[in-house]
Amino acid sequence: MKIKSCCMDKQTIQEIGHQLWQMRQERRMYLHTVSFQTRIPERVIEGMEIGKFIKYSAFRCLMEFYGKKMRIVFE
């Protein structure tokens, strides 16, 4: 199954993935635990964290789970 990515460049996707990974590490949570609690497949969370793709529905669910909001600033 191929997951479609958004139209962002690779560096931006990797930075977002790194932030997702950091939020999970700050809470000392295993990938399996986050997957179970959010009902997002582990492969989707892991793919987002390593910067392969961003799935918006999963991203929105993770942001809500971690209690964070994303703000985009153009400079």
N, CA, C and O of each residue as an XYZ file, in Angstrom:
300
protein
N       0.844     -1.176      0.000
C       0.000      0.000      0.000
C       0.888      1.238      0.000
O       1.731      1.410      0.880
N       0.694      2.077     -0.972
C       1.478      3.306     -1.059
C       0.685      4.444     -0.437
O      -0.490      4.645     -0.745
N       1.343      5.179      0.436
C       0.695      6.311      1.101
C       1.108      7.577      0.388
O       2.297      7.853      0.232
N       0.135      8.340     -0.040
C       0.417      9.598     -0.720
C       0.916     10.629      0.270
O       0.367     10.772      1.363
N       1.939     11.333     -0.108
C       2.485     12.388      0.721
C       1.944     13.732      0.267
O       1.349     13.859     -0.803
N       2.161     14.704      1.087
C       1.713     16.044      0.724
C       2.747     16.690     -0.193
O       3.735     16.057     -0.565
N       2.523     17.913     -0.545
C       3.392     18.582     -1.512
C       4.538     19.352     -0.853
O       5.120     20.233     -1.486
N       4.870     19.047      0.382
C       5.981     19.729      1.053
C       7.311     19.153      0.574
O       7.366     18.029      0.075
N       8.378     19.928      0.730
C       9.686     19.409      0.370
C      10.175     18.434      1.439
O       9.675     18.420      2.563
N      11.149     17.634      1.071
C      11.634     16.553      1.927
C      12.178     17.070      3.265
O      11.949     16.446      4.301
N      12.882     18.181      3.257
C      13.463     18.724      4.489
C      12.372     19.122      5.480
O      12.514     18.869      6.676
N      11.311     19.726      5.019
C      10.208     20.122      5.887
C       9.534     18.898      6.497
O       9.224     18.877      7.688
N       9.312     17.880      5.668
C       8.704     16.643      6.162
C       9.589     15.994      7.214
O       9.085     15.480      8.212
N      10.902     16.010      7.004
C      11.830     15.428      7.967
C      11.844     16.211      9.278
O      11.927     15.611     10.349
N      11.766     17.529      9.213
C      11.741     18.352     10.427
C      10.471     18.091     11.232
O      10.519     17.980     12.457
N       9.338     17.994     10.542
C       8.082     17.687     11.231
C       8.170     16.309     11.872
O       7.746     16.122     13.012
N       8.717     15.349     11.144
C       8.891     14.001     11.680
C       9.776     13.979     12.908
O       9.498     13.265     13.871
N      10.841     14.763     12.872
C      11.739     14.824     14.027
C      11.016     15.402     15.247
O      11.213     14.932     16.368
N      10.192     16.404     15.031
C       9.424     16.994     16.131
C       8.435     15.974     16.707
O       8.261     15.897     17.923
N       7.795     15.199     15.845
C       6.883     14.153     16.316
C       7.632     13.133     17.171
O       7.154     12.715     18.226
N       8.815     12.740     16.695
C       9.634     11.781     17.445
C      10.036     12.364     18.806
O       9.985     11.673     19.823
N      10.436     13.645     18.813
C      10.833     14.288     20.067
C       9.682     14.341     21.061
O       9.887     14.100     22.251
N       8.480     14.650     20.598
C       7.327     14.708     21.505
C       7.060     13.346     22.124
O       6.722     13.248     23.303
N       7.214     12.294     21.325
C       7.007     10.943     21.863
C       8.106     10.593     22.863
O       7.824      9.985     23.896
N       9.346     10.963     22.575
C      10.457     10.677     23.476
C      10.353     11.465     24.784
O      10.694     10.944     25.847
N       9.888     12.709     24.715
C       9.721     13.521     25.923
C       8.731     12.882     26.890
O       8.862     13.008     28.107
N       7.746     12.201     26.333
C       6.734     11.526     27.160
C       7.139     10.099     27.502
O       6.415      9.390     28.202
N       8.312      9.679     27.001
C       8.842      8.333     27.223
C       7.813      7.258     26.874
O       7.544      6.350     27.660
N       7.250      7.389     25.678
C       6.233      6.454     25.222
C       6.788      5.596     24.090
O       7.534      6.080     23.239
N       6.423      4.344     24.090
C       6.802      3.445     23.017
C       5.894      3.676     21.812
O       4.761      4.139     21.949
N       6.403      3.349     20.648
C       5.634      3.474     19.419
C       4.348      2.654     19.495
O       3.286      3.107     19.068
N       4.454      1.455     20.040
C       3.283      0.579     20.171
C       2.209      1.218     21.053
O       1.021      1.117     20.749
N       2.613      1.866     22.130
C       1.666      2.496     23.051
C       0.920      3.641     22.377
O      -0.301      3.746     22.494
N       1.648      4.491     21.678
C       1.019      5.611     20.974
C       0.073      5.081     19.901
O      -1.031      5.599     19.726
N       0.502      4.068     19.199
C      -0.327      3.466     18.163
C      -1.623      2.908     18.748
O      -2.699      3.114     18.186
N      -1.524      2.213     19.856
C      -2.691      1.624     20.496
C      -3.652      2.700     20.987
O      -4.863      2.580     20.805
N      -3.120      3.746     21.606
C      -3.977      4.786     22.183
C      -4.602      5.703     21.129
O      -5.700      6.218     21.338
N      -3.921      5.913     20.005
C      -4.456      6.791     18.966
C      -5.157      6.023     17.850
O      -5.843      6.617     17.019
N      -4.986      4.718     17.833
C      -5.535      3.850     16.778
C      -4.972      4.169     15.402
O      -5.642      3.991     14.385
N      -3.731      4.644     15.385
C      -3.001      4.875     14.137
C      -2.005      3.723     13.992
O      -1.285      3.424     14.944
N      -1.944      3.070     12.835
C      -0.991      1.966     12.673
C       0.448      2.399     12.953
O       0.849      3.518     12.633
N       1.213      1.490     13.556
C       2.607      1.788     13.894
C       3.410      2.203     12.675
O       4.236      3.112     12.757
N       3.175      1.541     11.532
C       3.943      1.850     10.321
C       3.693      3.286      9.854
O       4.586      3.909      9.280
N       2.502      3.815     10.090
C       2.196      5.192      9.695
C       2.933      6.165     10.613
O       3.549      7.119     10.136
N       2.875      5.930     11.928
C       3.575      6.803     12.885
C       5.073      6.767     12.626
O       5.727      7.809     12.589
N       5.617      5.568     12.447
C       7.054      5.439     12.214
C       7.464      6.112     10.908
O       8.492      6.788     10.859
N       6.677      5.935      9.852
C       6.976      6.576      8.571
C       6.970      8.087      8.673
O       7.787      8.763      8.047
N       6.039      8.621      9.470
C       5.993     10.069      9.667
C       7.192     10.541     10.488
O       7.779     11.582     10.191
N       7.555      9.779     11.518
C       8.666     10.179     12.380
C      10.009     10.151     11.662
O      10.878     10.971     11.960
N      10.201      9.228     10.723
C      11.485      9.173     10.017
C      11.510     10.086      8.800
O      12.537     10.205      8.132
N      10.385     10.728      8.510
C      10.348     11.727      7.452
C      10.082     11.186      6.063
O      10.480     11.802      5.074
N       9.413     10.038      5.968
C       9.074      9.498      4.647
C       7.851     10.188      4.063
O       7.792     10.425      2.857
N       6.880     10.511      4.901
C       5.642     11.126      4.432
C       4.937     11.773      5.608
O       5.311     11.563      6.762
N       3.912     12.563      5.309
C       3.022     13.139      6.319
C       1.601     12.784      5.905
O       1.167     13.115      4.802
N       0.897     12.127      6.770
C      -0.513     11.825      6.539
C      -1.296     12.775      7.443
O      -1.225     12.680      8.668
N      -2.043     13.692      6.827
C      -2.669     14.776      7.583
C      -3.629     14.296      8.660
O      -3.627     14.848      9.760
N      -4.443     13.296      8.387
C      -5.401     12.828      9.394
C      -4.662     12.259     10.605
O      -5.063     12.496     11.745
N      -3.588     11.511     10.362
C      -2.791     10.953     11.459
C      -2.039     12.070     12.182
O      -1.916     12.048     13.407
N      -1.538     13.045     11.425
C      -0.813     14.162     12.024
C      -1.718     14.949     12.965
O      -1.328     15.285     14.083
N      -2.925     15.239     12.502
C      -3.884     15.982     13.331
C      -4.223     15.202     14.607
O      -4.314     15.779     15.690
N      -4.407     13.896     14.466
C      -4.710     13.048     15.618
C      -3.541     13.028     16.617
O      -3.763     13.084     17.827
N      -2.314     12.948     16.121
C      -1.137     12.952     17.001
C      -0.974     14.288     17.709
O      -0.637     14.322     18.892
N      -1.211     15.393     17.000
C      -1.112     16.703     17.628
C      -2.121     16.827     18.769
O      -1.800     17.366     19.828
N      -3.309     16.342     18.558
C      -4.328     16.367     19.607
C      -3.923     15.467     20.768
O      -4.102     15.832     21.930
N      -3.374     14.290     20.458
C      -2.938     13.342     21.482
C      -1.824     13.932     22.348
O      -1.830     13.771     23.568
N      -0.864     14.617     21.709
C       0.255     15.218     22.435
C      -0.106     16.565     23.061
O       0.685     17.122     23.824
N      -1.275     17.087     22.752
C      -1.698     18.367     23.314
C      -0.950     19.543     22.731
O      -0.664     20.513     23.433
N      -0.634     19.467     21.459
C       0.131     20.523     20.790
C      -0.661     21.101     19.636
O      -1.627     20.504     19.159
N      -0.235     22.277     19.195
C      -0.779     22.912     18.007
C       0.386     23.268     17.109
O       1.498     23.500     17.582
N       0.125     23.311     15.808
C       1.172     23.671     14.867
C       0.879     25.042     14.286
O      -0.249     25.329     13.886
N       1.890     25.877     14.242
C       1.760     27.213     13.671
C       2.782     27.333     12.556
O       3.961     27.033     12.746
N       2.331     27.767     11.404
C       3.216     27.937     10.258
C       3.528     29.422     10.091
O       2.621     30.253     10.039
N       4.811     29.745     10.008
C       5.254     31.121      9.862
C       6.090     31.224      8.601
O       7.028     30.450      8.412
N       5.762     32.169      7.742
C       6.529     32.421      6.542
C       7.499     33.562      6.834
O       7.102     34.614      7.335
N       8.759     33.344      6.519
C       9.775     34.383      6.757
C      10.434     34.771      5.477
O      11.316     35.630      5.472
